[in-house]
Amino acid sequence: MNREEAQQYLSCAMSIGEQLLVSGAEVSRVEDTIRRICIAYGADKVDVFSITSCIIATMSGEDFGVCTQTRRVTGMFNDLHKLDELNQLSRSICETKPKPEQIMAKLEETLRGQQYSFGIQVLIYALISGSFAVFFGGDARDMIASAMIGILLKFLESFLKKGSLNKLITALICSVAGGFLANLSVMIGLGSHADFISIGNIMLLIPGVAFTNSLRDMFSGDTITGLVRFLESVLLAIIIALGFTLSYLLF
């Protein structure tokens, strides 16, 4: 393998690692995946460093010398199905060792994989909101009101994401809207308890998975990444609480 081919294989490994990180994988998984792919193609030594926003990888071998690449990572969400598909892809690459163009074709196919339609996502938002409103003590009217607000929040969230707003600003706007609509629904007689309705809507926004992932990273030894994710989760939770507080001050 010459130097040009080594750069291509390293780029492919970095692309897979980037998508793993974006899909919610822990840093140790990202680093191990890139390392295994590079070693499968003949690298003698591979050093990978990753945090939530950056991946740096260096691999060395007798035939191609030393190759280093850096990848800036933006935007993160949790997609366990895509995460599983990427894991299967990385294992297949290590076993069959396809060409770079074949790797990228399989990666693009994985990224185009089946996802929940917008209608299903709206239904899920309504189900989550209504269920938690009842779980925390609300009645049937609160469940209906919370489910309807959950649907509106999904449309609002999708609209805000199209504008590429910062996720903190998006969370603030959605939380203010959720709190305002909860109080409004009680005023017009649709719901009974604004607090239970709001709790159902809050569950759509709280960063529970991100907070859990931060603890997972810290326990696995990736302290920097764990602390970054922990601070992001705490800041997001504060923004959500502030948004609902502001909406209640209006009433």
Secondary structure in CASP SS format (residue, H / E / C, confidence):
PFRMAT SS
TARGET T0000
AUTHOR 0000-0000-0000
METHOD secondary structure of the structure
MODEL  1
M C 1.00
N C 1.00
R H 1.00
E H 1.00
E H 1.00
A H 1.00
Q H 1.00
Q H 1.00
Y H 1.00
L H 1.00
S H 1.00
C H 1.00
A H 1.00
M H 1.00
S H 1.00
I H 1.00
G H 1.00
E H 1.00
Q H 1.00
L H 1.00
L H 1.00
V H 1.00
S C 1.00
G C 1.00
A C 1.00
E C 1.00
V H 1.00
S H 1.00
R H 1.00
V H 1.00
E H 1.00
D H 1.00
T H 1.00
I H 1.00
R H 1.00
R H 1.00
I H 1.00
C H 1.00
I H 1.00
A H 1.00
Y C 1.00
G C 1.00
A C 1.00
D C 1.00
K E 1.00
V E 1.00
D E 1.00
V E 1.00
F E 1.00
S E 1.00
I E 1.00
T C 1.00
S C 1.00
C E 1.00
I E 1.00
I E 1.00
A E 1.00
T E 1.00
M E 1.00
S E 1.00
G E 1.00
E C 1.00
D C 1.00
F C 1.00
G E 1.00
V E 1.00
C E 1.00
T E 1.00
Q E 1.00
T E 1.00
R E 1.00
R E 1.00
V C 1.00
T C 1.00
G C 1.00
M C 1.00
F C 1.00
N C 1.00
D C 1.00
L H 1.00
H H 1.00
K H 1.00
L H 1.00
D H 1.00
E H 1.00
L H 1.00
N H 1.00
Q H 1.00
L H 1.00
S H 1.00
R H 1.00
S H 1.00
I H 1.00
C H 1.00
E H 1.00
T H 1.00
K C 1.00
P C 1.00
K C 1.00
P H 1.00
E H 1.00
Q H 1.00
I H 1.00
M H 1.00
A H 1.00
K H 1.00
L H 1.00
E H 1.00
E H 1.00
T H 1.00
L H 1.00
R C 1.00
G C 1.00
Q C 1.00
Q C 1.00
Y C 1.00
S C 1.00
F H 1.00
G H 1.00
I H 1.00
Q H 1.00
V H 1.00
L H 1.00
I H 1.00
Y H 1.00
A H 1.00
L H 1.00
I H 1.00
S H 1.00
G H 1.00
S H 1.00
F H 1.00
A H 1.00
V H 1.00
F H 1.00
F C 1.00
G C 1.00
G C 1.00
D C 1.00
A H 1.00
R H 1.00
D H 1.00
M H 1.00
I H 1.00
A H 1.00
S H 1.00
A H 1.00
M H 1.00
I H 1.00
G H 1.00
I H 1.00
L H 1.00
L H 1.00
K H 1.00
F H 1.00
L H 1.00
E H 1.00
S H 1.00
F H 1.00
L H 1.00
K H 1.00
K H 1.00
G C 1.00
S C 1.00
L C 1.00
N C 1.00
K H 1.00
L H 1.00
I H 1.00
T H 1.00
A H 1.00
L H 1.00
I H 1.00
C H 1.00
S H 1.00
V H 1.00
A H 1.00
G H 1.00
G H 1.00
F H 1.00
L H 1.00
A H 1.00
N H 1.00
L H 1.00
S H 1.00
V H 1.00
M H 1.00
I C 1.00
G C 1.00
L C 1.00
G C 1.00
S C 1.00
H C 1.00
A H 1.00
D H 1.00
F H 1.00
I H 1.00
S H 1.00
I H 1.00
G H 1.00
N H 1.00
I H 1.00
M C 1.00
L C 1.00
L C 1.00
I C 1.00
P C 1.00
G H 1.00
V H 1.00
A H 1.00
F H 1.00
T H 1.00
N H 1.00
S H 1.00
L H 1.00
R H 1.00
D H 1.00
M H 1.00
F H 1.00
S C 1.00
G C 1.00
D C 1.00
T H 1.00
I H 1.00
T H 1.00
G H 1.00
L H 1.00
V H 1.00
R H 1.00
F H 1.00
L H 1.00
E H 1.00
S H 1.00
V H 1.00
L H 1.00
L H 1.00
A H 1.00
I H 1.00
I H 1.00
I H 1.00
A H 1.00
L H 1.00
G H 1.00
F H 1.00
T H 1.00
L H 1.00
S H 1.00
Y H 1.00
L H 1.00
L C 1.00
F C 1.00
END
